[in-house]
């Protein structure tokens, strides 16, 4: 059992906690990390201790959520859309510089 608290060596990219609010966020990447997680809190004024335990279970379907057909389709549509907008902006810029932008020279007369 690991301890996530000030003064302990923990992975900051995996565990993020807020001492004042009691929020704990765990970035889970492996099914092997299923199990029970407990929070031990001590009131600084009264010394009272509170313990809460939750069971965490990662299901296979959540691990593969990024590879379903619709997600890939939406990503492809987004990439094509952004490419079209960038290409259109580039073509408009070239068109503006070559054909529409005119320089006027005042000859002082």
N, C-alpha and C positions, 0 to 999 in steps of 0.2 A: 504494500500500500504506500503510495506516494503522498507527500504533504505539499499542498499549494498554499503558501503563506509568505509574508515578508521574511526575508532572511534565509529562505530555502532556495537552493539552486534548481530552477525549473526552466522549461522551454517557454520563452516569452511568445514565440510564434504559435505554440500549441494551446497554452492556457492564458487567458486574460481575465483578471479579476479586479474588482473595485472594493477596497477595504471599507469605504464609508457606506456603500449601498448593499454590499453583500452579493453583488452580481458576479457570476462566474460563467465564462464562455469557454467551451472546450471545442477546439477544432479536431474533429474525429476523422481519421482516415482509414482505419482498419477495423474489421469485424472483431478482431481479437480484443479490442478495447471495450467490448460489451461488459457489463457488470454493474455493481452498485457503487454509487458515489455518495459520500457523506459530507455534510457541512457541519463543522463544529464552531459554534460562536460563543464568545464570552463577553458579557456585559461589563464594560470597564468600571461602571459605578457600583453595581451590586455584586459583581463576580458570578452572577447566574450563568449557567451554561445551557445552550440550546443545541440540539443535534437533529438534523434533518437528513434523511436518506432517500435517494431516488435510484431506480433501476434504469439503466440505459441499454437499449438494444438496437443495434444497427441491422437493418434488413437489406438483403441483396438488391432488391428493386431500387433502393435509394442510391446505392453505389453505381448503378448503371443508368441513372436518370439522364445523364448528359449524353448518352449515345442513342437515344430513341430517334426514330425517323423524323418526327415533327421538329424536334430540337435542332437536328442537323439541317433540315430544310429551312427553318427560320434563320439560322446562322448564315446559310448560303445566300438567302434573299437579302439579309442585312449587308453582307460583304459586297454583293453585286450593286445594291442601291448606293452604298457609300462610294464605290468605284465610279459609278455613273455620275454622281454629283461632283466628285473631284475632277473627273475627266471633262465634264461640262464647264466647270470653273476654269480649268486650264485653257480650254478652247476659247472661252469668252475673253480671257485675259489676252491671248495671242491675237484674237480678232480685234480687240480694242486697241492694242498697241500698233498693229499693222494698218488697219483700215480706218478707224474712227478718230484716233488721236491725231490732232493737227497742231503743228507748232506755228505760231504767228510771230513774225519778227517785225518789230517796229523800226522803221528806218529813220525816224526822227524828223520827218518833213512836216 
